[in-house]
Amino acid sequence: LHSFRSRGLWVAPDMRRQGLATQLMDELTSYAKLNGFRKVWTMPRVSSWDFYLKYGFQKKKLIDQFEYGPHFL
């Protein structure tokens, strides 16, 4: 298996800034590793880019027709 796609993470506005997105990402990446995936990819909203970059994702492919993109790996 090569890569696992995350369809996105979302935390309710009143629950943000409590580390929940980080916990979700930790669970997601642990699941992917345990199931033999070498990479995780997603296409996050522009407003979420900083989170993914801080978590170690890299921008890979620009998709500009949507509110989402580029692909992050």
LUMLO-55370 format. One record per atom (N, C-alpha, C): residue number from 1; residue in three letters; atom name; x negated, y, z negated. Coordinates in nm, 2 decimals, padded with zeros to 4 digits. Each point is the difference from the previous one (the first is absolute). Layout:
N
+-----+------+------+--------+--------+--------+
: pos : code : site :      u :      v :      w :
+-----+------+------+--------+--------+--------+
: NUM :  ALA :   CA :      X :      Y :      Z :
...
+-----+------+------+--------+--------+--------+
# end
This chain:
73
+-----+------+------+--------+--------+--------+
: pos : code : site :      u :      v :      w :
+-----+------+------+--------+--------+--------+
:   1 :  LEU :    N : -00.08 : -00.12 :  00.00 :
:   1 :  LEU :   CA :  00.08 :  00.12 :  00.00 :
:   1 :  LEU :    C : -00.09 :  00.12 :  00.00 :
:   2 :  HIS :    N :  00.04 :  00.10 :  00.07 :
:   2 :  HIS :   CA : -00.08 :  00.12 :  00.02 :
:   2 :  HIS :    C :  00.04 :  00.12 : -00.09 :
:   3 :  SER :    N :  00.12 :  00.05 :  00.03 :
:   3 :  SER :   CA :  00.04 :  00.12 : -00.07 :
:   3 :  SER :    C :  00.15 : -00.01 : -00.05 :
:   4 :  PHE :    N :  00.03 :  00.07 : -00.11 :
:   4 :  PHE :   CA :  00.13 :  00.00 : -00.06 :
:   4 :  PHE :    C :  00.05 :  00.14 :  00.01 :
:   5 :  ARG :    N :  00.13 :  00.01 :  00.04 :
:   5 :  ARG :   CA :  00.06 :  00.14 :  00.02 :
:   5 :  ARG :    C :  00.08 :  00.03 : -00.13 :
:   6 :  SER :    N : -00.03 :  00.12 : -00.05 :
:   6 :  SER :   CA :  00.09 :  00.05 : -00.10 :
:   6 :  SER :    C :  00.10 :  00.09 :  00.07 :
:   7 :  ARG :    N :  00.12 : -00.02 : -00.03 :
:   7 :  ARG :   CA :  00.11 :  00.08 :  00.07 :
:   7 :  ARG :    C :  00.02 :  00.13 : -00.08 :
:   8 :  GLY :    N : -00.08 :  00.03 : -00.10 :
:   8 :  GLY :   CA :  00.01 :  00.12 : -00.07 :
:   8 :  GLY :    C :  00.02 : -00.02 : -00.15 :
:   9 :  LEU :    N : -00.04 :  00.10 : -00.07 :
:   9 :  LEU :   CA :  00.02 :  00.01 : -00.15 :
:   9 :  LEU :    C :  00.08 :  00.12 : -00.03 :
:  10 :  TRP :    N :  00.09 : -00.01 : -00.09 :
:  10 :  TRP :   CA :  00.08 :  00.12 : -00.03 :
:  10 :  TRP :    C :  00.03 :  00.00 : -00.15 :
:  11 :  VAL :    N : -00.02 :  00.11 : -00.07 :
:  11 :  VAL :   CA :  00.03 :  00.02 : -00.14 :
:  11 :  VAL :    C :  00.10 :  00.12 : -00.01 :
:  12 :  ALA :    N :  00.10 : -00.02 : -00.08 :
:  12 :  ALA :   CA :  00.10 :  00.11 : -00.02 :
:  12 :  ALA :    C : -00.07 :  00.12 : -00.05 :
:  13 :  PRO :    N :  00.04 :  00.12 :  00.04 :
:  13 :  PRO :   CA : -00.07 :  00.12 : -00.04 :
:  13 :  PRO :    C : -00.01 :  00.02 : -00.15 :
:  14 :  ASP :    N :  00.10 : -00.04 : -00.07 :
:  14 :  ASP :   CA : -00.01 :  00.02 : -00.15 :
:  14 :  ASP :    C : -00.09 : -00.10 : -00.07 :
:  15 :  MET :    N : -00.05 : -00.10 :  00.08 :
:  15 :  MET :   CA : -00.09 : -00.10 : -00.06 :
:  15 :  MET :    C : -00.14 :  00.02 :  00.05 :
:  16 :  ARG :    N : -00.03 :  00.10 :  00.08 :
:  16 :  ARG :   CA : -00.13 :  00.02 :  00.06 :
:  16 :  ARG :    C : -00.10 :  00.05 : -00.10 :
:  17 :  ARG :    N : -00.12 : -00.01 :  00.03 :
:  17 :  ARG :   CA : -00.12 :  00.05 : -00.08 :
:  17 :  ARG :    C : -00.01 : -00.08 : -00.13 :
:  18 :  GLN :    N :  00.04 : -00.13 :  00.01 :
:  18 :  GLN :   CA : -00.01 : -00.09 : -00.12 :
:  18 :  GLN :    C : -00.08 : -00.13 :  00.04 :
:  19 :  GLY :    N : -00.06 :  00.00 :  00.12 :
:  19 :  GLY :   CA : -00.09 : -00.11 :  00.04 :
:  19 :  GLY :    C :  00.08 : -00.11 :  00.06 :
:  20 :  LEU :    N :  00.13 :  00.02 :  00.03 :
:  20 :  LEU :   CA :  00.08 : -00.11 :  00.06 :
:  20 :  LEU :    C : -00.04 : -00.04 :  00.14 :
:  21 :  ALA :    N : -00.04 :  00.10 :  00.08 :
:  21 :  ALA :   CA : -00.04 : -00.03 :  00.14 :
:  21 :  ALA :    C : -00.13 : -00.08 : -00.01 :
:  22 :  THR :    N : -00.09 :  00.04 : -00.09 :
:  22 :  THR :   CA : -00.12 : -00.08 : -00.01 :
:  22 :  THR :    C :  00.02 : -00.14 : -00.04 :
:  23 :  GLN :    N :  00.09 : -00.02 : -00.09 :
:  23 :  GLN :   CA :  00.04 : -00.14 : -00.05 :
:  23 :  GLN :    C :  00.06 : -00.08 :  00.12 :
:  24 :  LEU :    N :  00.08 :  00.07 :  00.08 :
:  24 :  LEU :   CA :  00.06 : -00.07 :  00.11 :
:  24 :  LEU :    C : -00.10 : -00.04 :  00.10 :
:  25 :  MET :    N : -00.10 :  00.10 :  00.03 :
:  25 :  MET :   CA : -00.11 : -00.03 :  00.09 :
:  25 :  MET :    C : -00.09 : -00.11 : -00.05 :
:  26 :  ASP :    N : -00.02 : -00.01 : -00.13 :
:  26 :  ASP :   CA : -00.08 : -00.10 : -00.05 :
:  26 :  ASP :    C :  00.07 : -00.14 :  00.02 :
:  27 :  GLU :    N :  00.13 :  00.00 : -00.02 :
:  27 :  GLU :   CA :  00.07 : -00.13 :  00.02 :
:  27 :  GLU :    C :  00.00 : -00.04 :  00.14 :
:  28 :  LEU :    N :  00.02 :  00.10 :  00.09 :
:  28 :  LEU :   CA :  00.00 : -00.03 :  00.14 :
:  28 :  LEU :    C : -00.13 : -00.05 :  00.05 :
:  29 :  THR :    N : -00.11 :  00.06 : -00.04 :
:  29 :  THR :   CA : -00.13 : -00.05 :  00.05 :
:  29 :  THR :    C : -00.04 : -00.13 : -00.07 :
:  30 :  SER :    N :  00.04 : -00.02 : -00.12 :
:  30 :  SER :   CA : -00.02 : -00.13 : -00.06 :
:  30 :  SER :    C :  00.08 : -00.11 :  00.07 :
:  31 :  TYR :    N :  00.12 :  00.02 :  00.03 :
:  31 :  TYR :   CA :  00.08 : -00.09 :  00.08 :
:  31 :  TYR :    C : -00.06 : -00.04 :  00.13 :
:  32 :  ALA :    N : -00.05 :  00.11 :  00.07 :
:  32 :  ALA :   CA : -00.06 : -00.02 :  00.13 :
:  32 :  ALA :    C : -00.12 : -00.09 : -00.01 :
:  33 :  LYS :    N : -00.09 :  00.03 : -00.10 :
:  33 :  LYS :   CA : -00.12 : -00.08 : -00.02 :
:  33 :  LYS :    C :  00.03 : -00.14 : -00.03 :
:  34 :  LEU :    N :  00.09 : -00.02 : -00.09 :
:  34 :  LEU :   CA :  00.04 : -00.14 : -00.05 :
:  34 :  LEU :    C :  00.06 : -00.08 :  00.12 :
:  35 :  ASN :    N :  00.05 :  00.07 :  00.10 :
:  35 :  ASN :   CA :  00.06 : -00.07 :  00.11 :
:  35 :  ASN :    C : -00.08 : -00.01 :  00.12 :
:  36 :  GLY :    N : -00.13 :  00.04 : -00.01 :
:  36 :  GLY :   CA : -00.10 : -00.02 :  00.10 :
:  36 :  GLY :    C : -00.01 :  00.11 :  00.10 :
:  37 :  PHE :    N :  00.06 :  00.11 : -00.02 :
:  37 :  PHE :   CA : -00.01 :  00.12 :  00.09 :
:  37 :  PHE :    C : -00.13 :  00.07 : -00.03 :
:  38 :  ARG :    N : -00.07 :  00.05 :  00.10 :
:  38 :  ARG :   CA : -00.12 :  00.07 : -00.02 :
:  38 :  ARG :    C :  00.02 :  00.15 :  00.00 :
:  39 :  LYS :    N :  00.11 :  00.05 :  00.05 :
:  39 :  LYS :   CA :  00.02 :  00.14 :  00.01 :
:  39 :  LYS :    C :  00.15 :  00.03 : -00.02 :
:  40 :  VAL :    N :  00.03 :  00.12 : -00.05 :
:  40 :  VAL :   CA :  00.13 :  00.05 : -00.02 :
:  40 :  VAL :    C :  00.02 :  00.13 :  00.09 :
:  41 :  TRP :    N :  00.11 :  00.00 :  00.07 :
:  41 :  TRP :   CA :  00.02 :  00.13 :  00.08 :
:  41 :  TRP :    C :  00.14 :  00.05 : -00.02 :
:  42 :  THR :    N :  00.02 :  00.13 :  00.03 :
:  42 :  THR :   CA :  00.13 :  00.06 : -00.02 :
:  42 :  THR :    C :  00.00 :  00.12 :  00.09 :
:  43 :  MET :    N :  00.12 :  00.06 :  00.01 :
:  43 :  MET :   CA :  00.01 :  00.13 :  00.08 :
:  43 :  MET :    C :  00.08 :  00.09 : -00.09 :
:  44 :  PRO :    N : -00.07 :  00.07 : -00.10 :
:  44 :  PRO :   CA :  00.07 :  00.08 : -00.10 :
:  44 :  PRO :    C :  00.05 :  00.14 :  00.05 :
:  45 :  ARG :    N :  00.09 :  00.05 : -00.08 :
:  45 :  ARG :   CA :  00.04 :  00.14 :  00.03 :
:  45 :  ARG :    C : -00.12 :  00.09 : -00.02 :
:  46 :  VAL :    N :  00.01 :  00.11 :  00.08 :
:  46 :  VAL :   CA : -00.11 :  00.10 : -00.01 :
:  46 :  VAL :    C : -00.02 :  00.04 : -00.15 :
:  47 :  SER :    N :  00.11 :  00.02 : -00.07 :
:  47 :  SER :   CA : -00.01 :  00.04 : -00.14 :
:  47 :  SER :    C : -00.07 : -00.10 : -00.09 :
:  48 :  SER :    N : -00.02 : -00.12 :  00.04 :
:  48 :  SER :   CA : -00.07 : -00.10 : -00.08 :
:  48 :  SER :    C : -00.14 : -00.03 :  00.04 :
:  49 :  TRP :    N : -00.05 :  00.07 :  00.10 :
:  49 :  TRP :   CA : -00.14 : -00.03 :  00.05 :
:  49 :  TRP :    C : -00.10 :  00.01 : -00.11 :
:  50 :  ASP :    N :  00.01 :  00.10 : -00.08 :
:  50 :  ASP :   CA : -00.11 :  00.02 : -00.10 :
:  50 :  ASP :    C : -00.01 : -00.12 : -00.10 :
:  51 :  PHE :    N :  00.12 : -00.06 : -00.03 :
:  51 :  PHE :   CA :  00.00 : -00.12 : -00.09 :
:  51 :  PHE :    C : -00.07 : -00.11 :  00.07 :
:  52 :  TYR :    N :  00.03 : -00.03 :  00.12 :
:  52 :  TYR :   CA : -00.06 : -00.11 :  00.07 :
:  52 :  TYR :    C : -00.15 :  00.02 :  00.02 :
:  53 :  LEU :    N : -00.04 :  00.13 :  00.03 :
:  53 :  LEU :   CA : -00.15 :  00.03 :  00.02 :
:  53 :  LEU :    C : -00.07 : -00.02 : -00.13 :
:  54 :  LYS :    N :  00.06 :  00.04 : -00.11 :
:  54 :  LYS :   CA : -00.06 : -00.01 : -00.14 :
:  54 :  LYS :    C : -00.01 : -00.15 : -00.03 :
:  55 :  TYR :    N :  00.09 : -00.08 :  00.05 :
:  55 :  TYR :   CA :  00.00 : -00.15 : -00.03 :
:  55 :  TYR :    C : -00.10 : -00.07 :  00.08 :
:  56 :  GLY :    N : -00.06 :  00.07 :  00.10 :
:  56 :  GLY :   CA : -00.10 : -00.07 :  00.08 :
:  56 :  GLY :    C :  00.04 : -00.03 :  00.15 :
:  57 :  PHE :    N :  00.13 :  00.03 :  00.03 :
:  57 :  PHE :   CA :  00.04 : -00.02 :  00.14 :
:  57 :  PHE :    C : -00.07 :  00.10 :  00.09 :
:  58 :  GLN :    N : -00.01 : -00.04 :  00.13 :
:  58 :  GLN :   CA : -00.05 :  00.09 :  00.10 :
:  58 :  GLN :    C :  00.09 :  00.02 :  00.11 :
:  59 :  LYS :    N :  00.01 :  00.12 :  00.06 :
:  59 :  LYS :   CA :  00.08 :  00.02 :  00.11 :
:  59 :  LYS :    C : -00.06 : -00.07 :  00.12 :
:  60 :  LYS :    N :  00.08 : -00.07 :  00.08 :
:  60 :  LYS :   CA : -00.05 : -00.08 :  00.11 :
:  60 :  LYS :    C :  00.06 :  00.03 :  00.13 :
:  61 :  LYS :    N :  00.13 :  00.02 :  00.01 :
:  61 :  LYS :   CA :  00.07 :  00.02 :  00.13 :
:  61 :  LYS :    C :  00.11 :  00.11 : -00.02 :
:  62 :  LEU :    N : -00.01 :  00.10 :  00.08 :
:  62 :  LEU :   CA :  00.10 :  00.11 : -00.01 :
:  62 :  LEU :    C :  00.12 : -00.04 :  00.08 :
:  63 :  ILE :    N :  00.12 :  00.01 : -00.07 :
:  63 :  ILE :   CA :  00.13 : -00.01 :  00.06 :
:  63 :  ILE :    C :  00.07 :  00.12 : -00.03 :
:  64 :  ASP :    N :  00.02 :  00.09 :  00.10 :
:  64 :  ASP :   CA :  00.05 :  00.13 : -00.03 :
:  64 :  ASP :    C :  00.15 :  00.03 :  00.03 :
:  65 :  GLN :    N :  00.07 : -00.11 :  00.05 :
:  65 :  GLN :   CA :  00.14 :  00.02 :  00.03 :
:  65 :  GLN :    C :  00.09 : -00.01 : -00.12 :
:  66 :  PHE :    N : -00.05 : -00.04 : -00.11 :
:  66 :  PHE :   CA :  00.07 : -00.02 : -00.12 :
:  66 :  PHE :    C : -00.04 :  00.08 : -00.12 :
:  67 :  GLU :    N :  00.08 :  00.00 : -00.10 :
:  67 :  GLU :   CA : -00.04 :  00.07 : -00.13 :
:  67 :  GLU :    C : -00.11 : -00.08 : -00.07 :
:  68 :  TYR :    N : -00.01 : -00.13 :  00.05 :
:  68 :  TYR :   CA : -00.10 : -00.09 : -00.06 :
:  68 :  TYR :    C : -00.12 : -00.01 :  00.09 :
:  69 :  GLY :    N : -00.11 : -00.03 : -00.06 :
:  69 :  GLY :   CA : -00.12 : -00.02 :  00.08 :
:  69 :  GLY :    C : -00.11 :  00.09 : -00.04 :
:  70 :  PRO :    N : -00.12 : -00.02 :  00.04 :
:  70 :  PRO :   CA : -00.05 : -00.11 :  00.08 :
:  70 :  PRO :    C :  00.00 : -00.13 : -00.08 :
:  71 :  HIS :    N : -00.04 : -00.11 :  00.06 :
:  71 :  HIS :   CA : -00.02 : -00.12 : -00.07 :
:  71 :  HIS :    C : -00.11 :  00.02 : -00.10 :
:  72 :  PHE :    N :  00.01 : -00.06 : -00.12 :
:  72 :  PHE :   CA : -00.10 :  00.00 : -00.10 :
:  72 :  PHE :    C : -00.04 : -00.14 : -00.02 :
:  73 :  LEU :    N : -00.13 : -00.03 : -00.02 :
:  73 :  LEU :   CA : -00.05 : -00.13 : -00.02 :
:  73 :  LEU :    C : -00.09 : -00.01 : -00.12 :
+-----+------+------+--------+--------+--------+
# end
